[in-house]
Amino acid sequence: MRVRKKVRGTAEKPRFSVLKTNMHLYAQLIDDEKGVTLAGFGTQSKGCREKRKSKTGAKEVGQQIAHLAKGKNINTVVFDRGRYKFHGLIAELANSAREAGLQF
């Protein structure tokens, strides 16, 4: 809640939220004004080559969420790392999304 109190997403600049579980990794683009998820992708989603949480899986999720954002004409986002430190899988996912064209 401490991070989400300051980080808000809009339709033009949605919140890029990341979730890690013991086995999988998920990313969503959220419009907080309307309370709507604009796009989402994870390691369990159809079309993901890596089925587990790993650095290659994080790269794949970052690239796919950037591709989904480009399809909805979204170029800039607000990154919400949640309770996780910005290193390892979270950094890998963010860097691959940046390489694919998302700005944050």
Secondary structure by P-SEA (a helix, b strand, c coil): ccccccccccccbbbbbbbbccccccccccccccccccccccccccccccccccaaaaaaaaaaaaaaaaaacccbbbbccccccccaaaaaaaaaaaaacccc
